[in-house]
């Protein structure tokens, strides 16, 4: 076998790091040795009180010589942390001995005594897990080295991982991912939860196969079974004994049994919903696939209206405001997705467009963009009564100007956003002195184009009492089709109650004290009022030209 690290470095590391518990050093060590922090977990669930030691890897892939670090004792959650010399050549063999754990299937405490689990601390890693799966990797690595003396430990380990993948198609590294407690898995990540579910499932399967046997011995037998790449109760065609007993694993054992056991462990966990981001399934060839499930979301911008609903398949997601969004649930890896807008927002009406809404799940999706813009609508109407060869300039919201040269329809060039105000006025009257006014010129866009603004240039007459009172314009501008008239009786005269009125198609009026507001219609409006001298008085009527109101 050939090594990738120099013997000199190996010997130097031994001299520098030969130490007692907790990574402490014996005498003679160089106090300037650089160290690196490492941490780990021993799990089948969490193993409490195990002693962890690190060794240089020998030519056979197992431990060589005395420990170079440790022992480190695991805490209540099965974890430990300390420092080791930075120069130690990797991978290091990690052996956890003793301690106890709670069997996930039965709830019983399993005492390991002098029994051990092994693992490797790879190059550039600062975290190591010690579990039945890492024990499988060590076993297969040593078998590969024994069968191929010229291989490297790294290549043999890669082969071991491929063997494990034939049984459990996983997306995480079992050497460097720390499992969790099956009943407290919500604080970890999805890889940790997937790992935890597998270990708990192995316990359930062990209990199903041999409920009266030592659960750890059955576990070890299952690992031996899987070390040939198949879960079938055999190792390379030979029965797999359980511990020192003569009873082997049933040869009817399959990956379907492990699949059901993992799902059972998840369902029976204190918080089974914590495992919603873990997918457990079988592929078409009978292999077990353990893969993470991912979230789907993105960001909404520009949303002002209400009622926006996004859709992905059968999922509908109402959106109330701009910001990030995430669909409920989780999505399987390599699944395709297509996010669309099911319902556009209203009040104001907006059009929202989706970008990056289609793809394939390879991780949490966060880049879907939904950009909303408020819909716009035109403002226009009709002009009537404009003399030939005359023109006027209309304006909307004091900015958008439009020259009109003939009667008929008109539309401003600049549309207005939904719910936004519009205010049509006359910027410039015809040069001839003709007076035009605006009706229905003020309002707010309401999800539709405005086409009922009326610009009237017809002369309209108003009747009034010219002897005993008067009606006079209170402004030079007809505002939104209205004009305010001041009612003034002559000295000694009073307005006859109820005598003020207006006639004409669409014309109306409202009296407030001595002010009478006339709303213009589609033809000439005639306003009348009677004045009397107490007890009686005569009224004489004349005519007042509406154009004297000086519309603009």
N, C-alpha and C positions, 0 to 999 in steps of 0.2 A: 504494500500500500504506500502511496506517496502522500506527503503532507504539504499543505499550502503555507504553513507558518514555520519559521526557522527554529531549530532545536535550541539555539542560544536564547531566543526570546522566551521559549517555553521554560528553560531552566531559570532564567532571570525572574520570570513571573513566580515560579515556585519559591524562590528565595525571598521575594518581596512580599508575597501574600500568604505564606504559611501562617495561619492564625487560628485563634479559638473562636468561641461563639460570638455572634453578632457582628462578625467581620473584624473583630479586634485583632491586634497583632501580637505575636510572640516577640521575644527579644531579638535584636540584631537587624530588624527591618530598617530600610532607609526611610526616615521620616519625611522625605521630600517626594515620595511616590505619589503620582497623580491618581486620584480615584474618580470613579463615576457612580452616580446614584442609580440603583436598580430597584425594582419592586416586582412582586409576583403574587400569584394566588394558587393555592392547592385546593382542588375541588372535585368532589363526587357526592353531593353538594359540598358546600364549604367545609373544609377539613380544619378543625380547631385543634391547636396544640401540636401540629406536625413540626418536625425539625427538618429544615431545608439546608442542604449542603451543596456546594458547587465544586466540580472537579474539572481538571483538564481532560479532554477527550483522548482516549487511547486509540491505538491503531485499529482495534476491533469496534470502535464507535461507542464503547462503554467508558466508565470512569477509569482514570489512570492515577495511581498514587493516592496521597492523602488529599483531603479537601483543600482547596485554595481560598475558600470563603465559607463562612457559616460556623456553627449552625444558626439559622434564623428561625424563630418560632412564629408560627402563624397565629393570628388573632381570631376573635369570634367570627369574623366574616371570611376566614381562610386566607387572608392577605398578609403580606410582610413587605418590608422595605429596609434597605441599608445601602452601604457603599462597598464597592470592590475595586481592586487595582485596575486602572484603565488599560494597562498593557497586557492583560491576560488574553491569550489567543482564543479566538472563538471558532466554532461553537463550544460552549462549556456544557458539560453534562450536569444536570440538576436532578437531585434525588431528594424526595420528601418521604420521611419515615414517620410512622406512628400517627398519633392524633385520633380524632373521631369525627364522624359526620352523621347527620340525620338523613336516613334513607327517604328519598322523596316518595317512594311507593307506599311505605308502611308507616312512616313517622318514627320508626325505631332508631335508636342510636347504635351506630356500627363502630366498634373500637378496632382500630387497625393494628395495634400492638407493634410488632416488629416489621409489619408488611410495608411495602414501599410502592411509590409511583415515580416514574422517571420522565425527564423532558430534556430539551436542549435550549440554551440561551444563544440565539443566533448572533452573527456579526451585526453591529450597528443597532442592536435592540437593547432597550433598557427595561423591558417588561417581559416576564416569562410566566406561562401557565403550566401547571403540573396537573394532569388529568388522565383518565383512562385513554383518551384519544392521543395524548402525547406519549403515553406508554406504548401504544400501538406503533407510533412513529419510530420510537427508539428500537423496538423489537425488529421492525422491518428494516431499518437502517443497518442494524448489526447483521441481519440475514443477508442483505445485499453485499455488505463488505466481505462476509464469509464466502459468498459465492463468487465475488469478483474482487480479488485482492488488489487489483491495480486501480480500483476506483477511488475517488475521494469521498470523504465523509459528507461533503456538500452534495455531491451527485447522488450518493446513496440516500440521503435525506430527501432529495427531490423525488426519487423513485418511491420512497415511502409515502410521501404526500399524494402522489398519483394513485397509489394503492388505496389509500384512505378515500380518495375522491371516487373511486369505483364503487364504494359502498355508500358513502355520504358525499354527495356533490355539494360542497360548502363554498362560500365566497370569502371566508375569513381564514386567517392563519391561526391554527389551534395552538401554536407555540407562543404567540405573543398577544392573544386576546384573552382577557381575564373573564371567566364566567361569573355569574351572579348567584344569589340565592333565588330559587324558583319562586318563593313567596315574597320577594322584595326586588323585583326586576325592573321596576319602573324608572329607576334613576340611571340606568346604564344606557348603552346605545344598542342598536338593533343587532349588531354582530355579537355582542355579549349575550343578548337575549336568545339568539339562535343557538349559541353554544350551550347556554343554560338549559334550553329545551331538549337538546340532544342528550345531555348527561342525565337529565331527569327521565327522559324516555328510556334510556338504557336501564335505569333502576326499575321502571315499571315493567319493562320486558323481562328483566332478570327475575322479578317477583312472579310474573306470569308463567315463566318456564319452570322455575324451581322455588316455589314459595316457602319450602321448609329448609332450604340450603342457606349457607352463609351468603348474604347478598354480595359481598365484595368478591368472594370466590366465583360466583356466577358471573359477575361483571368481568373479572379477569378472563374467564372462559369465553365470554362474548368477544372480548378484544382479540383473543387468540384466533377465534373463528373468523373475524373480519380481516385479520392480517394477511389473508391471501386474496383480498379484494372482493370477497363474496360472503354474505351472511346466509349460511345454509346449515349450520350445526357441524361443520367439518373444517379441517385445516388441510388443504391440498388433498382432499379425498378421504382423510382419516378422521375418525370421531374425535371430538374435543372433550376431554374429561373436565369435570367441575371440581377443582381443588384436588385433594388426594382421594376423593371417592372414585368408585368405579362407574358411577353414573355419568354418561356423557350428555352434552347438549342434544336436544331433539334435532334430528336431521330434517325435520319439517319446518324449521325456523327459516323465515324469509324477511326481506326488507319490508314487506307489507306489515308484518308483525311489529317491526320497529316503528313504522309510520303510525300505526294505530296507537302504539305505546307513547310516542311523543305527543300525539294529539290528546291522549288521555291526561298526560302530565300537565299540558297547558290548560285543559278544561278544569282540572282539579286544583290549579294554582289559586292562591288567595286573590290575585288580581289577574284573571285570564286575559283581560283586555290589554294588558301591557304587552302581550305577544301578538297583537294585531299586525305589527310590522314584520312578522316572521311568516314565511310561507313554507309549508311542508307538503311535499307531493312526490309522486313516483313518475319517472319518465317512461317512455314507451318500451324501454328495455329492462324494466324491473328495478332500476336503480333509484335510490332515495335522494331527493333533491331538497336541500335546506337552503333557502335563499331569503335575503331580506326583501321586504316590501317597502315601497317608497311613497312619499307624499307628492302631490301635484298642485302647483300653485304659481303665483306670479304677482303682478302689481297692476292696479287700476289707477289711471290718472285722468284728471279733467272731469270727473263725475260731479254734476250739479243736480241732476234730476233724481227721481225715485223710480223704483220698479225694475232696475237692471237685474237680469237673471242670466248667469252663465250656465253652460251645459257641457257635460262630458258623458257620452253614453246615456245611461239612465239617471245619472246624477245631475241634480239642479242645485245651483248655488246662488241665492239672492245676495246682491252686493248693495250695501247702504251708503258707502262713502269711498272716496279715493284712499288708496293704501294697498297693503299686501293682502292677498287672499290665499286660502288653501281649501281644496275640496275635502270633504269628509272621507274618512277611511284611508286605505293604503292601496297601492297599485303594485302588481307583480313585476318583477324585473323582466325586461325585454317585451313587455306588453306595449302595444301601440296606444296612443291617446290622441284625441281630437277635441279641442276646446272651442266652442262657438258661443255666440250670443243668442240666447233663446228669446229674451224679451228686452227691447230697447227701453231706456229710461224716458220718463215724461215729466212735465212740470219742472223745468223746461224739457221739451222734446230734444233728445240727443241721439246721435248715431255713434255707437261704440264699435271699434274695429279691433280684432284680435291679431296680434303678431306672435310668431313662434308658438302657435297653438297646436301644431301637429308634430308628433315625434314618437320615439321609442323610449321607454323607461330604462335608464341605465343608472339612475341615482335619484335623489330628491330633485324634482323639477321646480325651479324658482324663477325661470326667465320668461314665463308667458306674460306678454304685455297686452293690456286692454286700454286703449286710448279713446276717450270720449270727447266729442265736439258738439256744441249746441247747434241744432238745426236752425237755419235762417229762412226767412220768408220775405217776399217782396211786398212793398207798399205802393198802392196805386188807386186809381179811380177814374172819374170822368170830368171833363171840362165842358161847360155849356155856356152859350151866350157870348162867347168871345167874338168880337167884331173881326171881320175879314181884314187880313194883312196886319193884325195886331198880335202881340205876344206878351206873355208874362213869365216870371221866373218863380217857380215853386221851390220850397226848401223843406227838408225833413230833418228834424232834430238839430236844426241850426247849422248843419254841415253839408248835407247832400243836396245840391242844387240841380234843378231840372228846368230847362227852358221849354215852354209850351207855345206852339205857334198856330194851333188850330183846335177846334172842338173835337171831343172824342176821348178815347181812353189814354191814360198815361201810367207809367210805372217808373219809380225811382231806380237809379242804377244800383244803389247799394242796398242789399237785403238787410233785414234786421233780425237779430236772434230771437228765438221764442221766449216769451214772457217779458221781453225788453219793451220799453215805451217807444212810441212813435208820435211825432207832433208835426203835422203838415201846416205850413204857413205860406203866405205870399210874401216873397222877398221883394219883388218889383212888380208894380201894377202896369197895365198897358200904357204906352206913352200918350195915347189919345185922351187920357183922363178917365177912361172907363173904369168903373169900380167893380172888383171881383171879391167874393168872399168864400170861405172854406166851411164846409159842413162835414161832420164825422171825421175831423182831422186829428183828433187826439184819442189815444188808447194804448193798449198793450197787445203785443202779438199773442195770439191764442192758438198755437198749433196749426195755423193756416195763413195763407196769403191774405192781405187786406186789399180789397178791390172796390170798397164802397165809399171812398173819400169823394166828396162832391165839391167841385170848384164852380161856383155860379157867378156869371158876369151879367145876368139879367138885372134891369132896374126894377125895383120892387117899391110899391107905394104904401104909405101908412096914413090912415085917416086920423085926425085929431081935432079937438075942440080948440079953435084959435081965438075964441072970444073970452071964455071964462077959465081957460087953463091951457097947458101945453104938454106935449110929449117930446123929449129931447134925448139925443144919444149921449150916453155916458162914457163912450170910448170910441176911439178912431179905428179899432180893429174888431172885426167879427171873430170871436173866439170859439172854435169848434162848432160853428153854425149857430151861435147865439149872439144876441145883442141886447144890452141893458138900456132900458128907457127910463128916464126920470119923469115922474108925473107931478106937475106943479099947477095947482089951481090959482086963479087970480085972487087977489085980496077980497075977502068976503064971500068966497065961493068954496064949496067942498065937493069932493068926489062922491058921486052917487055910489053907494055900497053895491058891489056885485056888478058894476057896469063895465069894468075893464074886461076886454075879451079880444080874441084873435081868430081870424078865419083864413082859409086857404089850405090846400092839400098838404098834409103833413105838418102844418104849423101848430105850435102850442105855446103857451105862456104860463108864467108863474108870478104872482104878485107877492112882494115882500115889503110891507110898509108902503113907501112911495116909489119903490123900484119895481119895474115890470120887466122880467127876462123873457125875451122872445126866442124860441127855438125855431129856426127856419125849416121849411119843408121843401117840396119839389116844385112849388110854384109861388106866385106872389102871396105875401102875407099881409093882411089888413088888420091893424090894431085899432080898437075903438075904446073911448072912455067918455062918460057923461059927467058934467059938473053942474051943480045947482046952487042957487042962492036961497038961503032959508027964508020962507019955507019952500018957495019954488023959484026956479030960474029957467031961462030959455037957453038952449044949446044950438050953436051954429057950427057946422062942420066944414072943414076945408081939407086940402090935400097936402101931404108932406112927402117929398121925394126921398125914398130910402137911401138913395145914393149919397144924400147929405150926411149920412152916418160916417162917411169917409172911410170905407173899408180899405184894408190893405192886405 
